[in-house]
Amino acid sequence: MLTFALYFPGSLAISLLQDSIGIEFGDQGRKLLGGFAVAVVVAIVFTVIKFRRRDKHPSAAFISVTSCAEDDATTKPPGD
């Protein structure tokens, strides 16, 4: 779902870059660098929000499926 939500703004940005036919090579480089900077900022903000959310809502403790500790059931036969 998130992929589709991010696909539309990306395709819109690409179409806006393609519409500007009369720009020079240097202008395209600045737009590319600006887009990369925006992508880095979005990734950092997403990571910070994700870590803060994880700190506020810690995951539950590990719950074992077995009720008691058992030895390894897949031991090799002593002959080999």
N, C-alpha and C positions, 0 to 999 in steps of 0.2 A: 504494500500500500504506500509506504514511504517512497519507494522507487518511482511510482507513478506520480506522486505529489511533487517530486523533484524533477521529473522528466519535462513537465510543461514549462517551468521557468527556463530550463536549459535550452529547450527547443526554441523558445521565444528569443532568448539571447542570441542563439545562432542565426535565427532569421533576421534579427536586427543588424547583425554584423554583415550578413550577405546583402542586405538592402543598400548599405552604404558603399556604392560602387566607386565613387570618386575620391576615396581616401588614399593616402600615400602609404608606403610600406612602414614608415615610422609610426604613423597613427595606428596601424593595425597592431604593431608591437606593443604600443602603450595600452591598447584595449586588451590584448592578451595578458599582459602583465597585471593589469587591473583586475581582470577576471580571475587570475590565479591568486592574487592577494585576497579577493573576496572569498574564494573557495577555502583558503587557509583560515581566514577569520571565522567562517561558518563552522569549519571542522573543530577549531579550538573551542568555540562557544558551545557546540554540541557536546564535546567531551567534558567540559567543565560542568555543564548542567547535568550530564549523566552521572558524573562522580558525586556531585552534591546530592542528587536524588538517591544514589546508592547509600550514601552516608546517613541520610535521614531515615531510610527504610531498609535496614540490614536484612539480609536473607536469613531464612530460618536455619536452625542448626541441622546438621546431617542426621537423618534417621535411617538406621539400618533396617533392611528387610528381614534379615534373620533374627531370631530371638536370642540365640546364644552363639558364642564363638565356636566355630567348627574347624577341623583340620581341612587342609586342601583336599578336595574330593577327586582331583585329577592327578593323582600320584602315578608315577611310572612303575611298571612291574619290575621286581628286583632282578629278573633274568637278563635284561638287556642293558 
